[in-house]
Amino acid sequence: MLPLKNPKIQKWSLRIAGALICLTVLFWGACHLFVPGFVQKAAAQYGEKLGYEIAYQDIRLSPLRLQIEIDGLHLAKEGGSKLVEFKRLLINLKWTKLVLGEIGFDEIILDEPKLHLERRLNKKQGAIPSTWNWQEFVHALQKNLPPKDPDQIQKPLKISVGEFLVGGATLDVVDEASMLKEALKPFSIKLLDIANYDQNGQVSGVRGQYDFNLGSLQLLIPGVNKTLAFNHVSLAGGLDNPSSNILGVQLDLKLDEGKILSHWDLNTVSKALEGKVKIENIATAPLIAFLPANKELVGNSGLLNAELIVKLSQDADAYSGNAQITNLAILEKGEKTPLVTWGGADIRQFEYRISKKTGGQSTSLVMDEVIVEHPVLRFEINAQGLSNFRRLFSKPQGQEASDADTPTVTKTKPNDSFGLDIRSVNLKSGEVFFTDLAMKPNFKVDVKKFNATFLGVSNAPGRFASIAMGGVVANSGSMRAKGQTSFDDPRRNHDILMSFKNLPLTTFNPAVMTYAGYQITGGNLNLNLNYRAKDGQLNGSNQIIIKKVQLGDEVQDFQGKKLPLGLAIALLEDSDDTIDVTIRITGNVDSPEFSASGLVWQAITNVLTNVATAPFRALASILGMGGDEGINAVLGEAVFLPEDQERLEKFGEYLVKHPNSTLEIMGTYDPVKDKQELARVRADSAILKDAGFKLQEGEPVPIPSLSDPRVQSGLKAAYAQYIGRIKLGQRLLMLPDGEARNQQLHTELIASIEVGDAELTALAKNRAQNAYGLMMKENPALKDRIAIGEVRPLEAGKEGIPLDVKLRIK
């Protein structure tokens, strides 16, 4: 071994070192003197080849450190706008990675980059959207790449970055097709240990750690023209490759004080994506404005927490887990009182699935349990009679008409379907504040301590959900409901029983003043409502029980139809100061003009109106006996048919139990029809008597059968009695024997009997007296409360001669 102190060795060592220093200086000098110009020229030429302008202000090279620094770089399309520009780009390479044949970056730093993403409309081609500017740039790069040699084996290139930093960045997005124009600024990005190979060195994807600080975010969502805004947004996480076909990513998103933590695995073969998502304290206020309402809604509180599992594949997409929304408050913009609030909503074990099929798709939502704590609802009807929810969420009339004109096939796919299945829904300790501004004065009532349970909620045909509800109404009353309904079409299929107890009548004063023209100063109300609908056919029963009602003054300058409440109370109120009325309604809910509340109010109005004009008709309706035509006597007789006799007896029983009214019965007759029929009755009575038939008292006189020999004999006897034997003999000689002769004799007999006004008056009095007797039959105590008044003529109805009565307060 030669000693290092050997003069020759030292001499050559110095020469070699000097040569290396000279070469280094020459290389360094060449890099600083010639390379920048060469790079700038090459970039300009390559950009010209692409059709883009690539330029920068300054470039600095540190060859020994493998560092390049560029100031003021910008990329723009020739004659067009810029794609990107930045203040400074710093790149440091790693010697150790390059030696191993890998492109390894120690760090990449971008200062104040400005990225422009835009898509313009091609006006020359009928305003068709062109491609995005970056898509055009990538296409230009691909077009100018050298052709690949198919015989050459391409070895995967390894790329790694130790640290990638972006500071003070901005992103401008312009899309003329959707009229989107947004700017995201300033934001920062931090990526650590990025590589396109796994831990075993196999090139299979991307891994690494990253951190995006986006600052404040105000993003205009296209289509809805609303802005999503957060004060602070950041994104962090990492990339990994747990196996050769799986690409994993951890996304940790911070939105103000909330977090969305998620991990996603993408199968690069099947393209299936699975993720676990944990949402912590995300504010719901920025999301409320996106509800599809006709007026902007505002959320001033509310937090969302959830744990979700997401599975996306070519066959189906599924979202499952649990979610909670606490302290939610939604208001109409400009209003001080919330529209909806709740303390907490807990959605347990839900799954929303989208099954993808050829020609359509089906969706389903399954929930195990939904619990809403202390919900509060403001329900208001405005002066025009429109509820706040209909005003907020129904389609405007113009849009409805437009939709009606649009062919159905363009609106929905025939194969699309939606399935709903919820095991139970519970509303606990809620409140409902109801206001009707259409009434003058305004009607206001509240329901507190409202609890509701829905079991087996499903929109499958034939499935019914069980319902139970209860609450406190107007501070002192109670409300209970139970039954079942089909959520497939609840309006057409349901069976619900509701009861309201001890409601203060004064609460409903605005409704009574608006529709009846009176004030109520006292009393309580109970309601028992039973509504059944089967395939759209509704049958409803409304039992109304009013206790100790106190009627106040009439409303001054009342413009509507004033109802006779005083008379109604006198007729309907029993000895215990209680009114018990049952109103039944029927109808088809599919009818365009159908309204259950309208039918009920119309039925009540009819009863109250008939109290004054037709008390018997009103009572028949109240007692459920039918008889829309009231009580009717048989034409020409003082007789009532058995059905009307039964009604009169029941009316007598009813009046005994309702002592606050008196009744005056007035006999009636029809001057024309009664005169004709009374003559017929006298003639037929004579015929039947002479024929040997015994007539039953209180029964209508039947029309005799002229084919009966006994009746023919009686006809001749009656004819001889009223017209004369000589005339009878002439008819028998002149007319051939048979049905025509008997009919002519019968007609001439009736015509010969004269009926005067006195007889019609007597007939009417007998009718009144018979009605009086039937009502008094089992109720002699009514003697002082029922009187017989003067008779009066009127026109007969289809059921006979209506009995006229007058009702008075005792």
C-alpha positions in Angstrom: 0.0 0.0 0.0 1.4 3.4 -0.9 1.5 5.8 1.9 -0.8 8.9 1.6 2.2 11.1 2.4 3.9 10.1 -0.7 4.6 13.3 -2.7 3.4 11.8 -5.9 0.1 10.7 -4.5 -0.4 14.0 -2.9 0.4 15.8 -6.2 -2.1 13.7 -8.2 -4.7 14.0 -5.5 -4.5 17.8 -5.7 -4.7 17.7 -9.5 -7.8 15.5 -9.4 -9.4 17.6 -6.7 -8.6 20.7 -8.7 -10.1 19.2 -11.8 -13.2 18.2 -10.0 -13.6 21.7 -8.6 -13.0 23.2 -12.1 -15.6 20.9 -13.6 -18.0 21.7 -10.8 -17.5 25.4 -11.3 -17.9 25.0 -15.0 -21.1 22.9 -14.6 -22.4 25.3 -12.0 -21.6 28.3 -14.3 -23.1 26.6 -17.3 -26.3 25.8 -15.4 -26.6 29.4 -14.3 -25.6 31.0 -17.6 -27.0 28.7 -20.3 -29.6 26.4 -18.8 -32.1 29.1 -17.8 -32.1 30.5 -21.3 -32.3 27.0 -22.8 -35.2 26.0 -20.5 -37.1 29.2 -21.2 -36.7 28.8 -25.0 -37.6 25.1 -24.8 -40.7 25.9 -22.7 -41.8 28.6 -25.1 -41.3 26.3 -28.1 -43.2 23.4 -26.5 -46.0 25.7 -25.5 -46.2 27.0 -29.1 -46.4 23.4 -30.3 -49.3 22.8 -27.9 -51.0 26.0 -28.7 -50.4 27.5 -25.2 -48.2 30.1 -23.8 -45.7 28.9 -21.1 -43.7 31.7 -19.6 -42.0 32.7 -16.3 -40.2 35.7 -14.9 -37.1 34.1 -13.4 -35.6 30.7 -12.9 -32.8 29.8 -10.4 -31.0 26.5 -10.4 -28.9 24.8 -7.6 -27.4 21.8 -9.4 -25.5 20.6 -6.4 -28.6 20.6 -4.3 -30.8 19.4 -7.2 -33.0 22.4 -6.6 -35.0 24.5 -9.1 -36.9 27.7 -8.3 -39.2 29.5 -10.7 -40.8 32.9 -10.2 -44.0 34.2 -11.9 -44.8 31.1 -14.0 -48.0 31.2 -15.9 -49.8 28.9 -18.4 -52.4 30.3 -20.8 -54.1 29.3 -24.0 -53.0 31.4 -27.0 -55.5 34.2 -27.4 -57.4 32.9 -24.3 -57.5 33.1 -20.6 -54.9 31.8 -18.1 -55.1 28.2 -16.8 -52.7 28.7 -13.9 -50.1 31.1 -12.5 -48.2 31.3 -9.3 -45.7 33.5 -7.5 -43.0 30.9 -6.8 -42.4 27.2 -7.5 -39.6 25.4 -5.6 -38.6 21.9 -6.4 -35.9 19.8 -4.5 -34.9 16.4 -5.7 -33.4 13.6 -3.7 -30.0 12.2 -4.8 -30.7 8.9 -3.0 -33.9 8.3 -4.9 -32.4 9.2 -8.2 -29.5 6.8 -7.7 -32.1 4.0 -7.2 -33.9 4.9 -10.5 -36.8 6.6 -8.8 -38.0 10.2 -9.3 -37.9 11.4 -5.7 -38.8 14.9 -4.6 -37.6 16.1 -1.2 -40.1 19.0 -1.3 -42.3 20.9 -3.7 -43.5 24.3 -2.7 -46.1 26.5 -4.5 -46.6 30.1 -3.3 -49.9 31.9 -4.1 -50.9 29.7 -7.1 -54.0 30.9 -9.0 -55.9 28.1 -10.7 -58.5 28.9 -13.3 -61.2 26.3 -14.2 -63.7 27.4 -16.8 -66.1 26.1 -19.4 -67.6 28.5 -22.0 -70.5 28.3 -24.4 -69.7 27.6 -28.0 -72.0 30.3 -29.6 -71.1 29.2 -33.1 -72.6 25.8 -32.4 -75.9 27.0 -30.9 -74.6 27.8 -27.4 -73.5 24.2 -26.7 -71.1 23.9 -23.7 -67.5 23.4 -24.7 -65.1 21.2 -22.7 -63.4 22.5 -19.6 -60.1 24.4 -20.3 -58.0 21.9 -18.4 -59.6 19.0 -20.4 -58.4 20.8 -23.6 -54.9 21.2 -22.2 -54.6 17.5 -21.2 -55.9 16.6 -24.7 -53.2 18.8 -26.3 -50.5 17.1 -24.2 -51.7 13.6 -25.1 -51.8 14.6 -28.8 -48.2 15.6 -28.7 -46.7 12.7 -26.8 -44.3 10.5 -28.8 -45.8 7.3 -30.1 -45.2 4.2 -27.9 -43.2 1.2 -29.1 -45.5 -1.8 -28.6 -42.5 -4.1 -28.5 -40.8 -2.2 -25.8 -41.5 -3.3 -22.2 -42.5 -0.4 -20.1 -41.1 -0.5 -16.6 -43.3 1.2 -14.1 -41.8 4.5 -12.9 -41.7 5.1 -9.2 -42.5 8.6 -8.0 -42.4 9.9 -4.5 -42.7 13.3 -2.8 -41.6 13.9 0.8 -43.5 17.2 1.3 -45.8 19.1 -1.0 -46.9 22.5 0.2 -49.3 25.0 -1.3 -49.9 28.4 0.4 -52.2 31.3 -0.4 -53.9 29.5 -3.2 -57.0 30.6 -5.1 -59.4 28.7 -7.4 -61.7 30.4 -9.8 -64.5 28.3 -11.3 -66.6 29.7 -14.2 -69.3 27.6 -16.0 -71.5 29.5 -18.5 -73.7 26.5 -19.0 -74.9 26.5 -15.3 -74.2 30.3 -14.8 -71.7 29.3 -12.1 -69.1 31.8 -11.1 -67.3 31.1 -7.8 -63.9 31.8 -6.2 -62.3 29.7 -3.5 -59.6 31.7 -1.6 -57.3 31.6 0.1 -56.5 28.0 0.9 -53.5 25.9 1.6 -52.5 22.3 0.9 -50.0 20.0 2.7 -49.1 16.6 1.4 -46.5 14.3 3.2 -44.8 11.1 2.1 -46.6 10.7 -1.2 -45.8 7.7 -3.4 -47.3 5.7 -6.2 -46.0 2.4 -4.8 -46.8 0.3 -1.7 -44.5 -0.7 1.2 -43.2 -3.6 -0.8 -42.2 -1.3 -3.7 -45.0 -2.4 -6.1 -46.4 0.4 -8.2 -50.1 0.1 -7.4 -51.6 3.4 -6.6 -51.0 6.5 -4.4 -50.3 6.7 -0.7 -49.4 9.5 1.7 -50.6 12.1 4.2 -52.3 15.3 3.3 -53.7 18.5 4.8 -55.8 21.1 3.0 -56.6 24.4 4.7 -59.3 26.0 2.6 -60.1 28.9 5.0 -63.6 30.3 4.6 -65.9 28.8 2.0 -68.7 30.4 0.2 -69.8 28.3 -2.7 -72.7 29.0 -5.0 -74.5 25.8 -5.8 -75.6 25.7 -9.4 -79.2 25.0 -10.2 -80.6 26.2 -6.8 -78.8 29.6 -6.9 -78.0 29.3 -3.2 -74.6 29.7 -1.4 -73.1 27.2 1.0 -71.0 29.1 3.5 -68.6 28.0 6.3 -66.1 30.2 8.2 -63.3 27.6 8.3 -62.8 24.5 6.2 -59.9 22.1 6.3 -59.3 18.6 4.9 -56.7 16.2 6.2 -56.0 12.5 6.0 -53.9 10.0 4.1 -53.7 7.5 1.2 -52.8 3.8 1.5 -52.8 0.6 -0.4 -53.8 -2.2 2.0 -53.7 -4.7 -0.9 -52.9 -4.8 -4.7 -56.5 -4.2 -5.7 -57.6 -1.8 -2.9 -56.9 1.9 -2.8 -57.6 3.4 0.6 -58.1 7.0 1.6 -58.7 8.7 4.9 -60.7 11.9 4.7 -60.9 14.1 7.8 -63.0 17.2 6.9 -63.4 20.1 9.4 -66.3 22.5 8.9 -66.2 25.2 11.5 -66.6 23.4 14.8 -67.7 20.1 13.3 -65.9 17.2 11.7 -66.6 14.5 9.1 -64.2 11.6 9.6 -64.2 9.0 7.0 -62.2 6.1 5.5 -62.9 4.8 2.0 -61.7 1.7 0.2 -61.9 1.5 -3.6 -61.7 -1.8 -5.3 -59.9 -1.0 -8.6 -61.2 -4.1 -10.2 -64.9 -4.1 -9.4 -65.0 -0.3 -8.9 -66.9 -0.8 -5.7 -66.5 1.8 -3.0 -67.0 1.2 0.7 -66.7 3.8 3.4 -67.1 4.4 7.1 -68.2 7.9 8.0 -68.4 9.6 11.4 -70.1 13.0 11.6 -69.4 15.1 14.7 -71.2 18.3 15.5 -71.8 19.5 12.0 -73.9 22.7 12.0 -77.2 22.2 10.1 -77.8 26.0 9.7 -75.9 26.3 6.4 -77.9 23.3 5.0 -81.4 24.6 5.9 -81.4 27.1 3.1 -81.3 24.2 0.6 -84.7 22.9 1.6 -87.0 23.1 -1.5 -89.3 25.9 -0.2 -90.9 28.8 -2.0 -89.5 31.2 0.6 -86.0 31.2 2.0 -85.7 29.2 5.2 -83.1 30.0 7.8 -81.5 27.7 10.4 -80.1 29.5 13.5 -79.2 26.3 15.4 -78.9 22.6 15.1 -76.1 20.0 15.2 -75.8 16.7 13.2 -74.0 13.6 14.5 -74.0 10.3 12.7 -72.2 7.1 12.1 -72.7 5.8 8.6 -71.6 2.9 6.4 -71.6 3.6 2.7 -71.4 0.9 0.0 -71.5 2.0 -3.7 -71.4 -0.6 -6.5 -72.6 -1.1 -10.0 -75.7 -3.0 -8.8 -76.8 -0.9 -5.8 -75.8 2.0 -3.5 -76.5 1.7 0.2 -76.3 4.2 3.1 -76.9 2.8 6.6 -76.2 3.7 10.2 -77.5 6.0 13.0 -78.0 9.8 13.0 -79.0 12.5 15.5 -80.0 16.1 14.9 -80.2 18.1 18.1 -81.4 21.6 19.0 -82.8 22.3 15.5 -84.6 25.6 14.7 -86.0 26.5 11.3 -87.4 29.9 10.6 -88.9 31.7 7.6 -86.6 34.5 6.6 -87.8 37.7 8.2 -89.9 35.9 10.9 -89.0 35.9 14.6 -91.0 32.8 15.6 -89.5 29.5 14.4 -91.5 27.3 12.0 -90.2 24.0 13.4 -87.9 23.3 16.4 -87.0 20.2 18.3 -84.7 19.3 21.1 -83.4 16.1 19.5 -84.2 13.7 16.7 -82.7 10.2 16.9 -82.8 8.0 13.8 -81.7 4.5 14.7 -80.6 1.7 12.3 -81.6 3.1 9.0 -80.7 2.0 5.5 -81.3 3.9 2.3 -80.8 1.7 -0.7 -80.8 2.5 -4.4 -81.1 -0.6 -6.6 -80.0 0.0 -10.1 -81.9 -1.8 -12.8 -82.1 -1.7 -16.6 -84.6 0.9 -17.6 -85.1 2.3 -14.1 -84.2 2.1 -10.4 -85.9 1.3 -7.1 -85.2 3.0 -3.8 -86.1 2.0 -0.3 -85.8 3.5 3.1 -85.8 1.3 6.2 -85.6 2.6 9.8 -85.8 0.7 13.0 -86.9 3.7 15.2 -87.3 7.4 15.0 -87.6 9.4 18.2 -88.2 13.2 18.2 -87.9 15.0 21.6 -89.9 18.1 22.2 -90.9 19.0 18.7 -92.6 22.4 18.3 -94.6 23.3 15.2 -96.1 26.6 14.1 -99.1 26.0 11.8 -100.7 29.2 10.5 -103.5 29.9 8.0 -103.2 33.3 6.4 -106.0 35.8 5.6 -106.4 34.2 2.2 -107.1 30.8 3.8 -103.7 29.3 2.8 -101.6 27.4 5.4 -98.0 28.3 5.9 -96.8 24.8 4.9 -98.8 24.7 1.7 -97.6 28.2 1.0 -94.0 27.2 1.6 -93.8 23.8 -0.1 -96.6 23.5 -2.7 -95.8 24.3 -6.3 -96.8 27.7 -7.6 -100.0 27.7 -9.7 -98.1 28.6 -12.9 -95.7 25.7 -12.3 -98.5 23.3 -11.6 -100.1 24.2 -14.9 -96.8 23.9 -16.7 -96.3 20.4 -15.2 -99.8 19.4 -16.2 -99.1 20.3 -19.8 -95.9 18.2 -19.8 -96.3 14.6 -20.9 -96.1 12.2 -18.0 -93.3 10.1 -19.6 -90.9 13.1 -19.4 -91.4 13.5 -15.6 -90.9 10.1 -14.1 -89.6 6.7 -15.2 -92.3 4.0 -15.1 -89.9 1.5 -13.6 -88.9 3.7 -10.7 -90.3 2.9 -7.2 -89.8 3.9 -3.6 -90.4 1.7 -0.6 -90.8 2.9 3.0 -90.6 0.8 6.1 -90.3 2.3 9.6 -90.8 0.1 12.6 -91.8 2.9 15.0 -91.9 6.7 15.1 -92.3 8.5 18.5 -92.9 12.2 19.1 -92.4 13.1 22.7 -93.6 16.2 24.7 -94.3 18.3 21.6 -96.3 21.5 21.0 -98.4 22.8 18.1 -99.4 26.4 17.8 -102.3 26.9 15.5 -103.4 30.3 14.2 -106.2 31.1 11.6 -105.8 34.7 10.4 -108.7 34.2 8.0 -111.1 34.5 11.0 -112.0 37.9 12.5 -111.0 38.0 15.3 -108.0 35.7 14.7 -108.4 32.1 16.0 -105.5 30.8 18.1 -105.2 27.5 19.9 -102.3 25.5 21.1 -101.6 21.8 21.8 -99.0 21.0 24.5 -97.6 17.8 26.0 -98.2 16.3 22.6 -97.2 12.6 22.3 -97.6 10.4 19.2 -96.6 6.9 18.3 -96.7 5.3 14.8 -96.1 1.6 14.5 -95.4 -0.2 11.3 -95.2 2.7 8.9 -95.0 1.4 5.4 -96.1 2.5 1.9 -96.6 -1.1 0.7 -100.2 -1.6 -0.6 -102.5 -3.1 1.9 -100.2 -2.3 4.9 -101.7 -0.2 7.7 -99.8 1.6 10.5 -101.1 1.8 14.0 -101.5 5.4 15.4 -101.8 6.7 19.0 -101.7 10.4 19.9 -102.5 12.5 22.9 -102.0 16.0 24.3 -103.4 19.0 26.2 -105.5 21.5 24.2 -106.0 25.1 25.2 -104.4 24.5 28.6 -107.4 22.6 30.0 -108.7 20.3 27.4 -107.4 16.9 26.2 -106.9 15.2 22.9 -106.7 11.5 22.2 -106.5 9.6 18.9 -106.0 6.0 17.9 -106.5 3.9 14.8 -104.7 2.9 11.7 -103.9 4.3 8.3 -102.3 3.2 5.1 -99.2 5.3 4.3 -99.5 4.1 0.7 -102.5 6.4 0.4 -103.6 7.6 3.9 -106.3 9.9 2.5 -108.1 7.0 0.8 -107.6 4.3 3.4 -107.8 4.9 7.1 -109.8 4.2 10.3 -109.2 6.9 12.9 -111.0 7.6 16.2 -110.3 11.0 17.9 -111.7 12.5 21.1 -111.4 15.9 22.5 -112.5 16.5 26.1 -113.3 19.6 28.1 -112.3 22.2 25.5 -113.3 25.8 26.5 -115.9 27.0 24.0 -114.6 30.5 24.3 -111.4 29.3 22.6 -113.6 28.8 19.4 -115.2 32.2 19.7 -113.5 33.5 16.5 -114.9 30.6 14.5 -118.4 31.1 15.9 -118.3 34.8 15.4 -116.9 34.4 11.8 -119.4 31.8 10.6 -122.4 32.1 12.9 -122.5 35.8 13.9 -122.6 35.2 17.7 -120.2 35.3 20.6 -119.8 32.5 23.1 -119.2 33.5 26.7 -119.0 30.1 28.4 -119.3 26.4 28.1 -117.2 23.3 27.4 -116.9 21.1 24.3 -116.3 17.4 23.8 -115.8 15.9 20.4 -115.8 12.2 19.3 -114.7 11.8 15.7 -114.6 8.6 13.8 -113.5 8.6 10.2 -113.3 5.5 8.0 -112.2 5.5 4.4 -112.0 2.4 2.2 -110.6 2.9 -1.3 -111.6 6.6 -1.2 -115.1 6.2 0.1 -115.4 8.1 3.4 -117.9 7.6 6.2 -117.5 10.0 9.1 -119.2 10.4 12.4 -118.9 13.6 14.4 -120.4 13.5 17.9 -120.5 17.0 19.4 -121.2 17.3 23.1 -121.6 20.9 24.5 -122.1 21.5 28.2 -123.5 24.7 29.8 -123.1 26.8 26.7 -123.6 30.5 27.2 -124.6 32.5 24.1 -123.4 36.1 24.1 -124.2 39.1 21.9 -124.7 39.1 18.2 -121.8 40.3 16.1 -122.4 43.8 14.8 -122.4 44.3 11.0 -122.1 40.6 10.4 -121.9 39.9 6.7 -122.5 36.2 6.5 -125.5 34.0 7.0 -126.5 34.3 10.6 -127.5 31.0 12.2 -130.3 30.6 14.7 -128.1 29.6 17.6 -130.5 30.6 20.3 -133.3 28.4 18.9 -130.8 25.6 18.3 -129.6 25.7 21.9 -133.2 25.7 23.1 -134.1 22.7 21.0 -130.9 20.7 21.5 -130.1 21.4 25.2 -131.4 18.7 27.6 -132.3 19.1 31.3 -128.6 18.8 32.3 -127.7 21.8 30.0 -126.0 19.4 27.6 -126.2 19.3 23.8 -125.4 15.9 22.3 -125.5 15.9 18.5 -124.1 13.4 16.0 -123.3 14.6 12.5 -122.5 12.0 9.9 -120.9 12.7 6.5 -120.2 10.5 3.5 -118.3 11.3 0.3 -115.6 10.2 -2.1 -112.2 11.8 -1.3 -111.2 11.4 -5.0 -113.7 14.0 -6.0 -112.0 17.3 -6.8 -114.3 19.4 -4.7 -114.2 17.0 -1.7 -113.5 18.6 1.7 -114.2 16.7 5.0 -114.2 19.9 7.0 -116.5 21.6 4.4 -118.9 18.6 4.6 -119.0 18.7 8.4 -119.6 22.5 8.5 -122.3 22.2 5.8 -124.0 19.5 7.7 -123.9 21.6 10.9 -125.2 24.6 9.0 -128.0 22.6 7.6 -129.1 21.4 11.0 -128.9 24.9 12.6 -130.8 26.4 9.6 -133.5 23.7 9.8 -134.0 24.3 13.5 -135.8 27.5 12.5 -137.3 26.5 9.2 -137.9 22.8 9.5 -137.4 21.6 13.1 -138.6 18.0 12.3 -136.0 17.7 9.5 -133.3 19.0 11.9 -134.3 16.6 14.6 -134.4 13.7 12.2 -130.9 14.5 11.1 -129.6 14.8 14.7 -131.3 11.5 15.8 -130.0 9.7 12.7 -133.5 8.9 11.4 -133.1 10.2 7.9 -136.2 11.9 6.5 -134.8 14.8 4.6 -138.4 15.9 3.7 -139.4 16.1 7.4 -142.8 14.8 8.5 -145.4 14.3 5.8 -149.1 13.5 5.8 -150.7 11.4 3.1 -152.4 13.4 0.4 -156.1 13.7 0.9 -156.0 12.2 4.4 -155.1 13.1 8.0 -152.9 10.0 8.1 -149.1 9.6 8.6 -147.2 6.6 7.3 -145.8 4.3 10.0 -142.3 5.7 9.5 -143.4 9.2 10.2 -145.6 8.1 13.1 -142.5 6.6 14.7 -140.6 9.8 14.1 -143.3 11.9 15.8 -143.2 9.6 18.9 -139.4 9.9 19.1 -139.6 13.6 18.7 -141.9 13.7 21.7 -139.4 11.6 23.7 -136.7 14.0 22.6 -138.6 17.1 23.7 -139.2 15.6 27.1 -135.4 15.5 27.6 -134.9 19.0 26.2 -137.2 21.3 28.3 -136.0 24.7 27.0 -138.3 24.9 24.0 -141.9 24.9 23.0 -143.5 23.7 19.7 -146.5 24.9 17.7 -147.9 22.5 15.2 -149.7 24.0 12.2 -151.9 21.8 10.0 -151.2 22.2 6.3 -153.0 21.4 3.0 -152.4 21.7 -0.7 -155.4 23.6 -2.3 -155.0 21.6 -5.6 -153.7 18.2 -4.9 -155.4 17.7 -1.6 -158.8 18.7 -3.1 -158.3 16.1 -5.9 -157.1 13.4 -3.5 -159.7 14.1 -0.8 -162.4 13.5 -3.5 -160.7 10.3 -4.5 -160.5 9.2 -0.8 -164.2 9.7 -0.3 -165.2 7.9 -3.5 -162.9 4.9 -2.8 -164.1 4.8 0.8 -167.7 4.5 -0.3 -166.8 1.9 -2.9 -164.8 -0.3 -0.5 -167.5 0.1 2.2 -170.3 -0.9 -0.2 -168.1 -3.8 -1.4 -168.0 -5.1 2.2 -164.3 -4.2 3.0 -163.5 -2.9 6.5 -161.0 0.0 6.4 -158.4 0.2 9.2 -158.5 3.5 11.2 -155.3 5.5 10.8 -154.3 3.7 7.6 -154.4 5.3 4.2 -157.4 4.5 2.0 -156.1 2.2 -0.8 -157.2 2.5 -4.5 -159.6 -0.4 -5.1 -159.0 -3.0 -7.7 -161.7 -2.6 -10.3 -161.2 -6.1 -11.6 -162.7 -7.5 -8.3 -166.5 -8.3 -8.8 -167.1 -7.1 -5.2 -165.5 -3.8 -6.0 -167.4 -3.5 -9.2 -170.7 -4.0 -7.2 -169.5 -1.3 -4.7 -168.6 1.0 -7.5 -172.2 0.8 -8.9 -173.7 1.4 -5.5 -171.5 4.5 -4.8 -172.2 5.8 -8.3 -175.9 5.5 -7.7 -175.6 7.2 -4.4 -173.6 10.2 -5.5 -174.7 10.7 -9.1 -178.0 8.8 -9.4 -179.5 5.5 -10.5 -180.8 6.9 -13.8 -177.4 8.1 -14.8 -175.9 4.7 -13.7 -178.5 2.8 -15.9 -177.7 4.9 -18.9 -174.0 4.2 -18.5 -174.6 0.5 -18.1 -176.7 0.4 -21.3 -174.5 2.6 -23.4 -171.1 1.4 -22.4 -169.9 -2.2 -23.1 -169.1 -4.2 -20.0 -165.4 -4.3 -19.2 -162.4 -2.5 -17.7 -162.9 0.7 -19.7 -166.5 1.1 -18.4 -165.5 0.5 -14.8 -162.6 3.0 -15.1 -165.0 5.7 -16.6 -167.5 5.1 -13.8 -164.7 5.5 -11.2 -163.5 8.7 -12.8 -167.0 10.2 -13.0 -167.7 9.3 -9.4 -164.5 11.1 -8.2 -165.4 14.2 -10.3 -168.9 14.4 -8.9 -167.6 14.8 -5.3 -167.1 18.5 -4.5 -164.5 19.5 -1.8 -164.8 23.0 -0.3 -162.3 25.1 1.6 -163.9 24.2 4.9 -163.2 20.6 4.3 -159.6 21.3 3.4 -159.2 23.3 6.6 -160.7 20.5 8.6 -158.3 18.1 7.0 -155.4 20.3 7.9 -156.6 20.6 11.5 -157.0 16.8 11.8 -153.5 16.3 10.6 -152.2 18.7 13.3 -154.3 16.9 15.9 -153.1 13.5 14.9 -149.4 14.7 15.0 -150.1 16.2 18.5 -151.6 12.9 19.6 -148.6 10.9 18.4 -146.2 13.1 20.2 -148.3 13.1 23.4 -148.9 9.3 23.2 -146.2 8.3 25.7 -145.3 11.8 26.9 -148.3 13.6 28.6 -145.9 16.0 30.2 -145.6 17.8 26.9 -149.1 19.1 27.2 -148.0 22.6 28.1 -145.2 22.7 25.6 -147.0 21.7 22.4 -149.8 23.8 20.9 -151.9 23.5 17.7 -151.8 26.7 15.7 -153.6 28.0 12.6 -153.7 26.0 9.4 -152.1 27.3 6.2 -151.9 26.2 2.6 -148.7 25.1 1.0 -147.4 23.0 -1.9 -147.2 19.3 -1.5 -143.8 17.6 -1.8 -142.8 14.3 -3.3 -143.3 12.6 0.1 -146.7 14.1 0.7 -148.0 17.2 2.7 -145.2 18.5 5.0 -146.3 19.2 8.5 -145.4 22.8 9.5 -144.1 23.7 13.0 -142.7 26.7 14.8 -140.0 26.4 17.5 -139.9 28.9 20.3 -137.7 29.4 23.3 -139.5 28.6 26.5 
